[in-house]
Amino acid sequence: MTSVANLQPDPAPILACTISRDVQNFDLLIDDMENELGEAWGDLGFDDALIFLGQEESATLEFVAIAVDAEDEVDLSRITEIIRTAKARSIKVILIADQVGPAALHQLLRLGAEDFVPYPLPDGALHEAIERIRKAKTVEEAQAPAAAPAPAPAAVASDEPHAEKAPAFKAKGDRDAVVLPVHGLAGGCGASTFAANLAWELATLSKTDAPRVCLIDFDFQYGSAATYLDLPRKEAVFDLLTDTAHADSDAMLAAMLTFNDKLHVLTAPSDMLPLDIVSPEDIGRIIDMARANFDFVVIDMPRTIVAWTETVLSRAHVYFALMELDLRSAQNVLRLVRALKAEGLPHEKLRYVLNRAPKFTDLSAKSRVKRMAESLDITIEVQLPDGGAQITQANDHGLPLSENAGKNPLRKEIQKLAKSLFDLNKAVETGRG
């Protein structure tokens, strides 16, 4: 006779756990975990977590979501031990933080949390974090069989950075730079690629009289400037961001790196940080110091509108807004302009750049561009062609397009834009003289 117990299905393995002082303080996290994992997750307190992570049952965990708030800052040692234990067992860590101070958050992130999500949780943020972790795990598993070290693939940047060093010049405060922020109006529209290559083209316009150019990556969470130029991320960047009141131009230059002795870059921090880790005053000081020491300051902005976006916009000479020929870009243009007008901000500084624009011979698509501009009541001043696979290859190599695909049509358009900006600035300076 078959035992009744044998007819009972085995319980589903626990795929994830929340770890917190009291999960009831994070009710939105509970809802999102249930939506993502159903019954395949559990909840642990800090003490129980260390015990459970030391047991064999924890081997089924894909990740743990460690939720902390301001009250937990007095007990960071126990939380750091949990993160170390999880990492030792190859369990991914998502950090959920509610009003945690920058110093405490930085300490926790440095221990190796794979992702950071602020609380209250934005819609879809936990889902996206889980997807990133699972995608990264798939990549790791695919690479696992290769026991012996192999040369880096042709399309992947090597671990050795290109010729990078600290800026050689001394801060004198004798410049007044043109500030050129770049803001992507939709995900994947190429804003970071545009910013990095525009900065490089400006820095290499002339072999004898090139302007002094810096690229600042203000996307503290997903900034790509360091990747696209194959530069390391310096710890000094975090120190600069968290203490701008005591920083001077020398400190800013010390946090920068140069790419091939020509382009000066302030990368995003090495750890993923909340965008509000800096105040509008902090951002203003950094931009003002950069303006005083460079001729052009190109800023790679996060897609998110934050409290200090207004600060950047007010200091910008031209604010590039990158978009594509699709509905999401059109809707986001309307929403952005409406938000700027509601706050009385200078929306007229926006210069719309259409990336992956249709070819000259595609008359149907060209008419769509015209109708789109008319319906949005904007002028699309720059149309960038689709550079194709060479763009991804150049970015993965950590090289500007001019160094990796000099004849690419996208590179040529960015070069022309850089030349026009340089000439316009020269004309303005001459007029002032």
ZIDAVEN-V142206 format. One record per helix or strand of 3 or more residues. SS is the DSSP state (H for helix, E for strand). FROM is the first residue (numbers start at 1). TO is the last residue. If there is no record, write none. Layout:
SS & FROM & TO
SS & FROM & TO
//
This chain:
H & 4 & 7
E & 16 & 19
H & 23 & 37
E & 41 & 44
H & 46 & 53
H & 56 & 60
E & 63 & 69
H & 70 & 88
E & 92 & 98
H & 102 & 110
E & 115 & 118
H & 125 & 144
E & 178 & 184
H & 191 & 203
E & 213 & 217
H & 225 & 228
H & 235 & 242
H & 244 & 246
H & 249 & 255
E & 257 & 259
E & 263 & 266
H & 275 & 277
H & 280 & 293
E & 296 & 300
H & 309 & 315
E & 318 & 323
H & 327 & 342
H & 347 & 349
E & 350 & 357
H & 363 & 376
E & 380 & 385
H & 389 & 397
H & 401 & 404
H & 409 & 432
//
